[in-house]
Amino acid sequence: MTFPYESIPDSAVFAPHHFHYAVLAALVVAAVVWDNFPRREPVTVVSGLLASEFAFSLMWPWYPVVGAALSLLGLAVATLSVTHAVAVLTVNRLGCDWPRPYWAIFPLKAVVVLALLLVAWDDLANHAFGVATPLDSIWNEHIYPHMA
């Protein structure tokens, strides 16, 4: 197996990938959170999302290995940050008293961003590793045949 599985995702990085939609929607939610508390920024999430989008869109077509690796790294940074907040919220509801990370102030927004990141992971895993993922399977088997 080569890395990345596709040298150019679907032969067109600017085609409508659900990676783009999920990352951009997560950036919008992060901007709303950033606006609510301007001195407490979600820097790790925004940095990870921007790095991942930059690498997927602008680096992957010319430097596939670096673009795919940076896309994975950026998405991992964003995902770990939000996952940590959701995990702390869950543990605190079970009776522990762990210090609350930044995203724990916005539990619903943290869960929305986490769900969007899972959508982005679905597309990224498909293009970087060639893994058949649920959303791509739905697209290929049920939606695309009716469009062509």
C-alpha positions as CSV (number, residue, x, y, z in Angstrom):
1,M,0.0,0.0,0.0
2,T,1.3,3.4,-0.9
3,F,0.8,6.5,1.2
4,P,-1.3,8.4,0.3
5,Y,-3.6,6.0,-1.4
6,E,-4.7,8.7,-3.9
7,S,-2.1,11.1,-5.2
8,I,-4.9,13.6,-5.8
9,P,-8.1,13.0,-3.9
10,D,-10.8,12.0,-6.4
11,S,-8.5,13.5,-9.1
12,A,-9.7,17.0,-8.0
13,V,-9.0,18.5,-4.6
14,F,-11.5,21.3,-5.1
15,A,-14.3,18.9,-6.0
16,P,-17.1,18.8,-3.4
17,H,-15.5,16.7,-0.8
18,H,-17.3,16.3,2.6
19,F,-13.9,17.0,4.1
20,H,-14.1,20.6,3.0
21,Y,-17.7,21.0,4.2
22,A,-17.0,19.5,7.6
23,V,-13.8,21.5,8.2
24,L,-15.3,24.8,7.1
25,A,-18.5,24.2,9.2
26,A,-16.3,23.4,12.2
27,L,-14.3,26.6,11.6
28,V,-17.6,28.5,11.7
29,V,-18.6,27.0,15.0
30,A,-15.1,27.7,16.4
31,A,-15.5,31.4,15.2
32,V,-18.7,31.6,17.1
33,V,-17.0,30.3,20.2
34,W,-14.1,32.6,19.7
35,D,-16.5,35.6,19.4
36,N,-18.1,34.7,22.7
37,F,-14.9,34.9,24.7
38,P,-12.4,36.9,22.7
39,R,-9.6,36.5,25.3
40,R,-10.0,32.7,25.4
41,E,-9.5,31.5,21.9
42,P,-9.9,27.9,20.6
43,V,-6.4,28.2,19.0
44,T,-5.5,24.5,18.8
45,V,-8.8,23.6,17.1
46,V,-8.6,26.5,14.6
47,S,-4.9,26.0,13.9
48,G,-5.4,22.3,13.3
49,L,-8.4,22.9,11.0
50,L,-6.6,25.5,9.0
51,A,-3.5,23.4,8.7
52,S,-5.5,20.4,7.6
53,E,-7.5,22.4,5.0
54,F,-4.4,24.1,3.7
55,A,-2.6,20.8,3.3
56,F,-5.6,19.0,1.7
57,S,-6.4,21.7,-0.8
58,L,-3.0,23.3,-1.7
59,M,-0.2,20.8,-0.8
60,W,-1.7,17.4,-1.6
61,P,-1.9,17.8,-5.4
62,W,1.8,18.7,-5.7
63,Y,3.4,17.0,-2.6
64,P,1.0,14.1,-1.9
65,V,2.9,12.6,1.1
66,V,3.5,15.9,2.8
67,G,-0.1,17.1,2.1
68,A,-1.7,13.9,3.3
69,A,0.5,13.8,6.4
70,L,-0.2,17.4,7.3
71,S,-3.9,16.9,6.7
72,L,-3.9,14.0,9.1
73,L,-1.8,15.9,11.7
74,G,-3.9,19.0,11.6
75,L,-7.2,17.1,12.0
76,A,-5.7,15.0,14.8
77,V,-4.7,18.2,16.7
78,A,-8.2,19.6,16.4
79,T,-9.9,16.3,17.2
80,L,-7.8,15.7,20.3
81,S,-8.5,19.1,21.7
82,V,-12.3,18.8,21.3
83,T,-12.3,15.1,22.4
84,H,-10.5,16.1,25.6
85,A,-13.2,18.6,26.4
86,V,-16.0,16.1,25.7
87,A,-14.3,13.4,27.8
88,V,-13.8,15.8,30.8
89,L,-17.5,16.8,30.6
90,T,-18.5,13.2,30.6
91,V,-16.3,12.3,33.5
92,N,-17.4,15.3,35.5
93,R,-21.0,14.3,35.0
94,L,-20.1,10.9,36.6
95,G,-19.0,12.6,39.8
96,C,-15.3,13.5,39.3
97,D,-14.1,17.1,39.6
98,W,-11.5,17.5,36.8
99,P,-10.5,21.0,35.7
100,R,-12.6,22.1,32.7
101,P,-10.8,22.8,29.4
102,Y,-11.8,25.7,27.2
103,W,-14.3,23.8,25.0
104,A,-16.0,22.4,28.1
105,I,-17.7,25.9,28.5
106,F,-19.6,25.1,25.3
107,P,-20.7,21.5,25.6
108,L,-23.1,21.5,22.7
109,K,-20.7,23.3,20.4
110,A,-18.0,20.9,21.3
111,V,-20.2,17.9,20.4
112,V,-21.1,19.6,17.1
113,V,-17.5,20.2,16.2
114,L,-16.6,16.6,17.2
115,A,-19.3,15.3,14.9
116,L,-18.1,17.5,12.1
117,L,-14.5,16.3,12.7
118,L,-15.7,12.7,12.4
119,V,-17.2,13.5,9.0
120,A,-13.9,15.1,7.9
121,W,-12.0,12.0,9.2
122,D,-14.3,9.8,7.0
123,D,-13.2,11.5,3.8
124,L,-9.6,11.9,4.8
125,A,-9.3,8.2,5.8
126,N,-10.7,7.2,2.4
127,H,-8.3,9.4,0.4
128,A,-5.2,8.9,2.5
129,F,-5.5,5.1,3.3
130,G,-8.0,3.8,0.7
131,V,-10.3,2.6,3.5
132,A,-13.9,2.1,2.6
133,T,-15.8,4.5,4.9
134,P,-19.5,4.8,5.6
135,L,-20.2,8.2,4.1
136,D,-18.3,7.4,0.9
137,S,-20.1,4.0,0.6
138,I,-23.5,5.8,0.9
139,W,-22.4,8.3,-1.7
140,N,-21.0,5.6,-4.1
141,E,-23.9,3.1,-3.7
142,H,-27.0,5.2,-3.2
143,I,-26.5,8.8,-4.3
144,Y,-24.1,9.0,-7.2
145,P,-25.8,6.4,-9.4
146,H,-28.9,8.5,-9.4
147,M,-26.9,11.6,-10.4
148,A,-25.0,10.1,-13.3
